[in-house]
Amino acid sequence: MVDIKISGRKVTVTDAMRSYAVEKIGDALKVFDITPMSCDVVLRVDKNPSNPDSQVAEVTVFVRESVVRVVSAEPDMYAAIDSAADKVTRQLRKYKTRIVDRRQRAGARAPEQAPAEIDFDAILGEQDDELVREKVIDMPPMTEEEALVQTDLIGHDFYVFTNATTGLINVVYHRKNGGYGIIKPKIEELDE
C-alpha cells in the first residue's frame, strides 16, 4: 500500500474529495507497484480571474530516491484530480520504461540516486525583486542522460545536477525550438 498524503491550499479538502483523490491517484500508482514509494497530493485554488482553470491538483511521487511531479489545472477539482492521475500514470510508465532500458543496457546495474525535487514554479512565480524561498537539495553525481530523465519526470524546464564524469555542477534545459541544451562551467570544457 502506497502512503498518499492529501492536503489543501486555499481550499477545504472534504472527505469525499479526499477519498476520490486517494482512489484515483492510488489507481494511477498501481502502474509502478514498487517500494519504497510515497505520494503527496496538494489540492489548491488559484485566485486569478483571468484563469478559468483555477482548480489545481499537484501530485509528487517519491519512487526509490527519484521524484515524479505533475500539476493539472481544470475548472473543477474532480476533473483536476482525474487529469493529474492520468499524467502520473504516463510519467510512471515513462520512468519504468527508462529504468528497464537502462538496466538492459548496463547489464542489471542499479539506477543512480536522483536529487530531491525543486519547486521552480513556486520560486520563479514570485516577485522579481526579492528572494522569497530557498530550497536545499542533495545532488548525487549522475550522467547527463539521467539528468534528462529527471527533467522530464519532474516536469520543469531545467534541471541542476552534479556531473558524474567531472564532479562539476551542470544544468540541462528544454530548448524553445525543441531538444535539450546543457550548461557546463568553462573549467569543464578545458578538461575535455
Backbone hydrogen bonds, N-H to C=O, Kabsch-Sander energy under -0.5 kcal/mol:
donor,donor_aa,acceptor,acceptor_aa,energy
3,D,37,M,-0.9
4,I,2,V,-0.7
5,K,3,D,-0.5
5,K,39,C,-2.9
6,I,4,I,-0.5
7,S,41,V,-2.4
9,R,43,L,-2.6
13,V,11,V,-0.6
14,T,12,T,-0.9
18,R,14,T,-2.7
19,S,15,D,-2.6
20,Y,16,A,-2.2
21,A,17,M,-2.5
22,V,18,R,-2.6
23,E,19,S,-2.3
24,K,20,Y,-2.8
25,I,21,A,-2.6
26,G,22,V,-1.8
27,D,23,E,-2.2
28,A,24,K,-1.9
29,L,25,I,-2.0
30,K,26,G,-0.7
30,K,27,D,-0.8
31,V,28,A,-1.2
32,F,29,L,-1.2
33,D,30,K,-0.7
34,I,32,F,-1.2
38,S,62,F,-1.7
39,C,3,D,-2.7
40,D,60,T,-2.8
41,V,5,K,-3.4
42,V,58,E,-2.7
43,L,7,S,-2.8
43,L,41,V,-0.5
44,R,56,V,-2.7
45,V,9,R,-1.3
46,D,54,S,-2.7
47,K,45,V,-0.5
48,N,46,D,-1.4
51,N,48,N,-2.0
54,S,52,P,-1.3
55,Q,74,E,-2.0
56,V,44,R,-3.0
56,V,54,S,-0.6
57,A,72,S,-2.7
58,E,42,V,-2.9
59,V,70,V,-2.8
60,T,40,D,-2.8
61,V,68,V,-3.5
62,F,38,S,-2.9
63,V,61,V,-0.7
63,V,66,S,-2.3
64,R,36,P,-1.9
64,R,62,F,-0.5
66,S,63,V,-2.5
68,V,61,V,-2.7
69,R,153,L,-2.1
70,V,59,V,-2.5
72,S,57,A,-2.1
74,E,55,Q,-2.7
80,A,76,D,-2.1
81,I,77,M,-2.2
82,D,78,Y,-2.2
83,S,79,A,-2.6
84,A,80,A,-2.5
85,A,81,I,-2.4
86,D,82,D,-2.1
87,K,83,S,-2.3
88,V,84,A,-2.5
89,T,85,A,-2.2
90,R,86,D,-2.1
91,Q,87,K,-2.7
92,L,88,V,-2.8
93,R,89,T,-2.2
94,K,90,R,-2.3
95,Y,91,Q,-2.7
96,K,92,L,-2.9
97,T,93,R,-2.6
98,R,94,K,-2.3
99,I,95,Y,-2.4
100,V,96,K,-2.5
101,D,97,T,-2.7
102,R,98,R,-2.5
103,R,99,I,-2.3
104,Q,100,V,-2.3
105,R,101,D,-2.5
106,A,102,R,-2.5
107,G,103,R,-0.9
108,A,103,R,-3.0
114,A,65,E,-0.7
120,F,118,I,-1.6
123,I,119,D,-1.5
124,L,120,F,-3.4
125,G,121,D,-1.6
126,E,123,I,-0.8
130,E,127,Q,-0.8
132,V,130,E,-0.7
142,M,162,T,-2.4
147,A,143,T,-1.9
148,L,144,E,-2.0
149,V,145,E,-1.9
150,Q,146,E,-2.2
151,T,147,A,-2.3
152,D,148,L,-2.0
153,L,149,V,-2.5
154,I,150,Q,-2.3
155,G,151,T,-1.0
156,H,151,T,-1.1
159,Y,172,V,-2.6
161,F,170,N,-2.6
162,T,140,P,-0.5
163,N,161,F,-0.6
163,N,168,L,-3.2
164,A,142,M,-2.4
167,G,163,N,-3.1
170,N,161,F,-3.0
171,V,183,I,-1.9
172,V,159,Y,-2.3
173,Y,181,G,-2.3
174,H,157,D,-2.8
175,R,179,G,-2.3
178,G,175,R,-1.8
181,G,173,Y,-2.6
183,I,171,V,-3.1
184,K,182,I,-0.5
188,E,185,P,-0.8
189,E,185,P,-1.2
190,L,186,K,-1.5
191,D,187,I,-1.1
192,E,188,E,-1.0
